């Protein structure tokens, strides 16, 4: 039975959201029972939509084609027909397509690698971008870590975003930013508000993060999000990893593997503003870097983060 795929990966798809005025290459996989290529066309005549069959040869009598749309909000389907010319004889489930808006960066951001997926990404990246925002707001989302106690893997998941989504390995090397606190009584657990940071180290870290992001490279950082740590912070349930994917004048945009650990009203890319439970913002004051980098004052997520180590 024929079906539709992302040509570069072979991933099966039943729907695809098009960025406005972008030409996207997709594949209808497989021919008919005789091995003949199928006819691929729109399910009906649709204004402001172009489907072009490509002459490229593909395996299993498959058909490569491009789609583009110039009117946001247009919805249609792509169908595969038997080569006898009868469009009543569909050979597979239609591919549902929607034309979305003109991709833009998150307002105020000089770099936003998430929006870049829709602005200039490959078909695979556009589809991943859509799954980030259209996917479930739980551990089934493409961004989620394993949320089962004893199976937490935020560090690995945050590191994997680079190759998986942005086609560049995530920077994972880091240096400690915080100044270890003097602890006269080992039984006393310390609070996040007690933390102070090496301002020079934080300044270097901010510059490095921006430099990496400017080349399209995401950066993983290590965080703490609850009180109760010792003078030297070790990895436990109070710590977490995030991946920074954008910057503005004094903020970083990040992806959070923990569902609802962060929440952000994201207004970049090609969709209308939507609240995403895997994204958030960190902020810092260049005049007071001894306070470090942490969750923005208007945070919506469950966790209050403070960066304790980065590049």
C-alpha positions as CSV (number, residue, x, y, z in Angstrom):
1,X,0.0,0.0,0.0
2,X,1.3,3.4,-0.9
3,X,1.9,6.1,1.7
4,X,3.7,9.5,2.2
5,X,7.1,10.0,3.7
6,X,9.8,12.6,4.5
7,X,12.1,11.9,1.6
8,X,15.4,12.5,3.5
9,X,14.6,10.1,6.4
10,X,11.9,7.8,5.1
11,X,9.7,8.7,8.0
12,X,6.0,8.0,7.5
13,X,3.7,11.0,7.7
14,X,-0.1,11.5,7.5
15,X,0.0,15.3,7.7
16,X,2.4,18.2,7.0
17,X,2.2,21.9,7.9
18,X,3.8,24.1,5.3
19,X,5.5,27.4,6.1
20,X,4.1,30.2,4.0
21,X,5.8,30.5,0.6
22,X,8.3,27.7,1.2
23,X,8.8,24.9,-1.3
24,X,9.0,21.5,0.6
25,X,10.1,18.3,-1.0
26,X,8.2,15.1,0.0
27,X,7.7,11.6,-1.2
28,X,4.8,9.3,-2.1
29,X,6.3,5.8,-1.4
30,X,5.7,2.8,-3.6
31,X,3.9,2.0,-6.8
32,X,0.8,-0.1,-7.5
33,X,0.7,-3.9,-7.4
34,X,2.3,-4.1,-10.8
35,X,5.2,-1.9,-9.8
36,X,4.0,1.2,-11.7
37,X,4.3,4.7,-10.3
38,X,1.1,6.2,-9.0
39,X,-0.3,9.5,-10.0
40,X,0.0,12.1,-7.3
41,X,-2.2,15.2,-7.2
42,X,-4.2,17.6,-5.0
43,X,-7.5,16.1,-3.9
44,X,-9.2,19.1,-5.6
45,X,-8.4,22.3,-7.3
46,X,-6.9,24.7,-4.7
47,X,-5.9,28.3,-5.4
48,X,-2.5,29.5,-4.2
49,X,-1.1,26.0,-3.9
50,X,1.5,24.4,-6.2
51,X,2.3,20.7,-6.4
52,X,5.2,19.8,-8.8
53,X,6.1,16.2,-9.6
54,X,9.9,15.8,-9.8
55,X,11.6,13.8,-12.5
56,X,14.1,12.3,-10.0
57,X,14.1,8.5,-9.9
58,X,13.2,6.9,-6.5
59,X,13.2,3.4,-5.2
60,X,10.1,1.2,-5.4
61,X,8.4,3.2,-8.1
62,X,8.0,6.1,-5.6
63,X,7.2,9.7,-6.6
64,X,9.1,12.8,-5.4
65,X,7.2,16.1,-5.4
66,X,7.3,19.6,-4.0
67,X,4.5,21.5,-2.3
68,X,4.2,25.2,-1.6
69,X,1.4,27.5,-0.6
70,X,1.0,31.3,-0.7
71,X,-2.2,31.8,1.3
72,X,-2.0,31.1,5.1
73,X,-4.9,29.0,6.4
74,X,-5.4,27.0,3.2
75,X,-6.0,23.3,3.9
76,X,-6.0,20.5,1.3
77,X,-4.9,16.9,0.8
78,X,-2.5,15.2,-1.5
79,X,-3.7,11.9,-2.9
80,X,-2.1,8.9,-4.7
81,X,-4.2,7.4,-7.6
82,X,-3.9,4.2,-9.6
83,X,-2.3,5.0,-12.9
84,X,-5.5,4.3,-14.9
85,X,-6.4,7.9,-14.5
86,X,-9.4,7.3,-12.2
87,X,-9.1,9.7,-9.3
88,X,-11.9,7.9,-7.6
89,X,-9.6,4.9,-6.9
90,X,-7.3,6.2,-4.1
91,X,-4.4,3.9,-3.4
92,X,-3.6,5.1,0.1
93,X,-4.8,7.5,2.8
94,X,-4.4,11.1,1.7
95,X,-1.7,13.4,3.1
96,X,-3.4,16.2,5.0
97,X,-1.7,19.6,4.4
98,X,-2.1,23.0,5.9
99,X,-0.5,26.3,4.9
100,X,0.6,28.2,7.9
101,X,2.1,31.7,8.5
102,X,5.3,33.4,7.5
103,X,8.0,32.1,9.8
104,X,9.6,34.7,12.1
105,X,12.0,34.7,15.1
106,X,10.7,35.0,18.6
107,X,10.1,38.8,19.0
108,X,13.2,40.5,20.4
109,X,15.6,37.6,19.7
110,X,18.7,38.0,17.5
111,X,19.1,34.2,17.3
112,X,16.2,31.7,17.5
113,X,17.2,28.2,16.3
114,X,13.7,26.9,16.8
115,X,12.2,29.4,14.4
116,X,15.0,28.8,12.0
117,X,13.7,25.3,11.5
118,X,10.6,26.7,9.9
119,X,12.4,29.6,8.2
120,X,15.1,27.6,6.4
121,X,15.1,24.1,7.8
122,X,14.9,20.9,5.7
123,X,11.6,19.0,5.4
124,X,12.7,16.8,8.3
125,X,13.3,19.9,10.5
126,X,10.1,21.6,9.5
127,X,8.2,18.4,10.5
128,X,10.1,18.2,13.8
129,X,9.3,21.8,14.4
130,X,5.6,21.1,13.9
131,X,5.8,18.1,16.2
132,X,7.2,20.2,19.0
133,X,4.2,22.5,18.9
134,X,1.5,20.1,17.7
135,X,2.6,17.2,19.9
136,X,1.2,16.3,23.3
137,X,2.1,18.3,26.3
138,X,3.5,15.2,28.1
139,X,6.2,12.6,27.9
140,X,5.0,11.6,24.4
141,X,6.3,14.8,22.9
142,X,9.4,14.6,20.7
143,X,11.3,16.9,23.2
144,X,10.5,14.9,26.4
145,X,12.8,12.9,28.6
146,X,11.9,9.7,30.4
147,X,9.8,10.9,33.3
148,X,9.7,7.5,35.2
149,X,11.4,7.7,38.6
150,X,14.7,6.0,38.4
151,X,14.9,6.5,34.6
152,X,15.5,10.3,34.4
153,X,17.7,11.0,31.4
154,X,17.5,14.8,31.0
155,X,21.2,15.2,30.3
156,X,21.2,12.7,27.4
157,X,18.0,14.1,25.9
158,X,19.1,17.7,26.2
159,X,22.4,16.8,24.5
160,X,20.7,14.8,21.7
161,X,18.6,17.8,20.6
162,X,21.5,19.1,18.6
163,X,21.9,16.3,16.0
164,X,18.3,15.2,16.3
165,X,16.7,18.6,15.6
166,X,19.3,21.2,14.6
167,X,21.7,19.0,12.6
168,X,24.7,20.2,14.8
169,X,26.1,18.5,17.9
170,X,25.1,20.2,21.1
171,X,28.0,21.8,23.1
172,X,28.0,19.9,26.3
173,X,31.4,20.8,27.9
174,X,31.0,23.0,30.9
175,X,32.7,24.9,33.7
176,X,31.3,25.7,37.1
177,X,29.9,29.2,37.5
178,X,28.9,29.2,41.2
179,X,31.1,29.9,44.2
180,X,31.0,27.0,46.7
181,X,29.4,28.2,49.9
182,X,31.1,27.9,53.3
183,X,29.2,25.4,55.3
184,X,30.1,25.3,59.0
185,X,27.3,22.9,59.8
186,X,27.2,20.0,57.3
187,X,23.7,19.1,58.5
188,X,22.3,22.4,57.2
189,X,21.0,22.3,53.7
190,X,21.5,25.5,51.6
191,X,19.1,27.6,49.6
192,X,19.2,28.7,46.0
193,X,19.0,32.4,47.2
194,X,22.3,31.8,49.0
195,X,24.2,31.1,45.7
196,X,26.6,33.6,44.4
197,X,28.6,33.3,41.1
198,X,32.0,34.1,39.7
199,X,31.1,37.2,37.6
200,X,34.0,36.8,35.2
201,X,33.2,33.1,34.6
202,X,29.6,33.9,33.9
203,X,30.6,36.8,31.6
204,X,32.8,34.4,29.6
205,X,30.0,31.8,29.6
206,X,27.4,34.3,28.2
207,X,29.9,35.3,25.4
208,X,30.6,31.6,24.5
209,X,26.9,30.7,24.5
210,X,26.1,33.6,22.1
211,X,29.1,32.7,19.9
212,X,27.9,29.1,19.6
213,X,24.3,30.0,18.9
214,X,25.4,32.4,16.2
215,X,26.8,29.4,14.3
216,X,23.5,27.5,14.7
217,X,24.9,25.3,17.5
218,X,22.8,24.7,20.6
219,X,24.4,24.7,24.1
220,X,23.5,22.4,27.1
221,X,23.8,23.9,30.6
222,X,23.5,22.5,34.0
223,X,20.9,23.9,36.4
224,X,19.6,23.6,40.0
225,X,15.9,24.1,40.7
226,X,15.3,23.4,44.4
227,X,16.8,24.3,47.8
228,X,18.5,21.7,49.9
229,X,22.0,21.2,48.3
230,X,25.4,21.1,50.0
231,X,28.3,23.5,49.5
232,X,29.5,21.5,46.4
233,X,26.5,20.7,44.2
234,X,26.2,17.2,42.9
235,X,23.7,15.7,40.5
236,X,20.5,14.6,42.1
237,X,16.7,15.3,41.8
238,X,17.4,19.0,42.5
239,X,19.6,19.4,39.3
240,X,18.6,19.4,35.7
241,X,19.9,20.0,32.2
242,X,18.5,22.4,29.6
243,X,19.5,23.3,26.1
244,X,19.9,26.9,25.1
245,X,18.7,27.7,21.5
246,X,18.4,31.5,21.2
247,X,19.5,34.8,22.7
248,X,18.3,38.4,22.9
249,X,20.0,41.3,24.7
250,X,19.8,39.8,28.2
251,X,17.8,36.6,27.8
252,X,18.4,33.0,26.6
253,X,15.7,30.9,24.9
254,X,15.9,27.2,25.9
255,X,14.3,23.8,25.5
256,X,13.5,21.8,28.6
257,X,13.2,18.0,28.5
258,X,10.9,17.9,31.6
259,X,7.2,18.4,30.6
260,X,5.8,21.6,32.2
261,X,9.1,22.3,34.0
262,X,9.0,25.4,31.8
263,X,6.2,27.2,29.9
264,X,6.5,29.9,27.3
265,X,4.1,31.8,25.2
266,X,6.1,31.3,22.0
267,X,5.4,33.7,19.1
268,X,8.1,32.7,16.6
269,X,8.1,30.3,13.7
270,X,4.9,29.9,11.6
271,X,2.1,29.3,14.1
272,X,0.1,31.8,16.1
273,X,1.3,32.5,19.6
274,X,1.0,29.3,21.6
275,X,2.0,28.2,25.1
276,X,4.7,25.5,24.9
277,X,5.5,23.4,28.0
278,X,9.0,22.5,26.9
279,X,10.3,26.0,26.4
280,X,11.3,28.9,28.6
281,X,13.6,31.9,29.1
282,X,16.6,32.6,31.2
283,X,17.8,36.1,32.0
284,X,20.8,37.9,33.5
285,X,22.0,41.4,34.3
286,X,25.4,42.2,32.9
287,X,25.9,44.7,35.7
288,X,25.2,42.0,38.4
289,X,26.6,38.8,37.0
290,X,27.4,37.7,40.6
291,X,23.7,36.8,40.7
292,X,24.1,34.5,37.8
293,X,21.7,33.3,35.1
294,X,18.3,32.2,36.0
295,X,14.6,31.8,35.2
296,X,13.0,35.1,34.0
297,X,10.9,37.0,36.5
298,X,7.8,36.3,34.5
299,X,8.3,32.5,34.4
300,X,5.3,30.3,33.9
301,X,6.7,26.9,34.4
302,X,6.9,24.6,37.5
303,X,10.6,25.1,38.2
304,X,12.7,28.1,39.1
305,X,16.1,27.5,37.4
306,X,19.6,28.8,38.2
307,X,22.5,28.0,35.9
308,X,25.4,26.5,37.9
309,X,27.6,25.4,35.0
310,X,28.0,26.1,31.2
311,X,30.7,26.6,28.6
